[in-house]
Amino acid sequence: MNRYTKNNLSKEVQAKLLTSKVLVCGCGGLGSGVIVNLAGLGVGTLGLCDFDRVEITNLNRQFIHTNANIGKYKSESAKEWINSYNPEIEVITYIEPVSEKMLEGFDIVVDCTDNFKTKFQLNDFALKMSTPLVHAGVSRNRGQVMSIIPHQTACLRCILDENEQEESNSGVISPTVNLISSIESLEVFKLITNPENALLNKVLFVDIKEYSFKTISFSKNPHCIC
């Protein structure tokens, strides 16, 4: 427990983190920040899902990957970082697309993916498996974060139309993605320790260009296909 003394948490809360199992889907920009934060908080088991390989263009914002890991699978590269930081954390890697079965045994799943098709799939898998989901997305100067408790709160499909979402291949600077991944990590922390304070039935929208933080409330859509 000495490692986590400066977290300034009670022994009961820290023990709860140490026994928690969190699946991080995507080990890129958002995933890098989330992995670092969850490891620092003391989450005992981390699942890492990503079948992309590290490229040099990733290194401006994905700090757990290095030049030496270019060409390696991101999930394996992320595992190397966790092992070097704290070998007591159990790490499970998946070098394959996310699937419904993959969520089995995890307490929370974190959406760090970079495309809406996968985000909506992850939303559907989480609802089917009754696994709480923390969603986030980031593009250019903007990002958004929300938490979903299956069958209790609004889900991603309640607030967004999949057919209206445009994919963005634009880049993002590290401060933007680090900020959003930190908020996403805090949502995981809240779901584990105090879910009532999480972003449930609401979405936090962030625009770093304007330093704008807006929270918009939503209700479950009775016509949602989920």
Backbone hydrogen bonds, N-H to C=O, Kabsch-Sander energy under -0.5 kcal/mol:
donor,donor_aa,acceptor,acceptor_aa,energy
4,Y,1,M,-1.3
5,T,2,N,-1.5
7,N,4,Y,-1.8
8,N,5,T,-1.7
14,Q,10,S,-2.7
15,A,11,K,-2.3
16,K,12,E,-1.7
17,L,13,V,-1.9
18,L,14,Q,-2.2
19,T,15,A,-1.2
20,S,17,L,-1.3
22,V,45,T,-2.5
23,L,108,I,-2.6
24,V,22,V,-0.6
24,V,47,G,-3.4
25,C,23,L,-0.7
25,C,110,V,-2.6
26,G,24,V,-0.9
26,G,49,C,-2.6
31,G,112,C,-0.5
32,S,28,G,-2.5
33,G,29,G,-1.4
34,V,30,L,-2.4
35,I,31,G,-2.9
36,V,32,S,-2.1
37,N,33,G,-2.3
38,L,34,V,-2.9
39,A,35,I,-2.2
40,G,36,V,-2.0
41,L,37,N,-2.2
42,G,38,L,-1.5
43,V,38,L,-2.3
44,G,17,L,-1.8
45,T,20,S,-1.8
46,L,90,E,-2.8
47,G,22,V,-2.9
48,L,92,I,-3.1
49,C,24,V,-2.5
49,C,47,G,-0.5
50,D,48,L,-0.6
50,D,94,Y,-2.2
54,V,72,K,-2.8
58,N,55,E,-1.9
59,L,56,I,-1.0
61,R,58,N,-1.8
62,Q,58,N,-1.8
63,F,61,R,-0.9
65,H,62,Q,-1.6
69,N,66,T,-1.4
70,I,67,N,-1.5
71,G,54,V,-2.4
72,K,69,N,-2.4
74,K,52,D,-2.9
75,S,50,D,-0.7
77,S,73,Y,-2.5
78,A,74,K,-2.8
79,K,75,S,-1.7
80,E,76,E,-2.0
81,W,77,S,-1.7
82,I,78,A,-2.3
83,N,79,K,-2.8
84,S,80,E,-1.9
85,Y,81,W,-2.0
86,N,82,I,-3.5
89,I,86,N,-1.9
90,E,44,G,-2.6
92,I,46,L,-2.3
94,Y,48,L,-2.8
96,E,94,Y,-0.9
103,L,99,S,-0.6
103,L,100,E,-1.3
104,E,101,K,-1.7
106,F,103,L,-1.9
107,D,21,K,-2.6
108,I,21,K,-1.3
109,V,132,P,-2.4
110,V,23,L,-3.1
111,D,134,V,-3.3
112,C,25,C,-2.2
112,C,110,V,-1.0
119,K,115,N,-1.8
120,F,116,F,-2.6
121,Q,117,K,-1.8
122,L,118,T,-2.8
123,N,119,K,-2.1
124,D,120,F,-2.2
125,F,121,Q,-2.6
126,A,122,L,-2.6
127,L,123,N,-1.9
128,K,124,D,-2.3
129,M,125,F,-2.4
130,S,126,A,-0.6
130,S,127,L,-0.6
131,T,126,A,-2.4
133,L,148,I,-2.5
134,V,109,V,-2.2
135,H,133,L,-0.6
135,H,146,M,-2.8
136,A,111,D,-0.6
137,G,144,Q,-1.9
139,S,142,R,-2.7
140,R,171,G,-0.9
142,R,139,S,-2.5
143,G,206,V,-2.2
144,Q,137,G,-2.2
145,V,204,L,-1.7
146,M,135,H,-2.2
147,S,199,L,-2.7
148,I,133,L,-3.0
152,Q,149,I,-2.2
153,T,149,I,-2.0
158,C,155,C,-0.8
159,I,155,C,-0.8
159,I,156,L,-0.7
160,L,156,L,-1.8
162,E,160,L,-0.6
164,E,161,D,-1.6
165,Q,161,D,-0.5
165,Q,162,E,-1.0
176,T,173,I,-0.7
177,V,173,I,-1.6
178,N,174,S,-2.7
179,L,175,P,-2.0
180,I,176,T,-2.1
181,S,177,V,-2.3
182,S,178,N,-1.8
183,I,179,L,-2.0
184,E,180,I,-2.5
185,S,181,S,-2.1
186,L,182,S,-2.1
187,E,183,I,-1.8
188,V,184,E,-1.6
189,F,185,S,-2.3
190,K,186,L,-2.6
191,L,187,E,-2.5
192,I,188,V,-1.8
193,T,189,F,-2.2
194,N,190,K,-2.9
197,N,194,N,-1.9
198,A,195,P,-2.0
200,L,198,A,-2.1
201,N,147,S,-0.6
203,V,216,I,-2.5
204,L,145,V,-2.6
205,F,203,V,-0.6
205,F,214,K,-3.7
206,V,143,G,-3.0
207,D,212,S,-2.6
208,I,141,N,-2.4
211,Y,207,D,-0.7
212,S,207,D,-2.6
214,K,205,F,-2.8
216,I,203,V,-2.4
216,I,214,K,-0.5
218,F,201,N,-3.2
224,C,221,N,-2.1
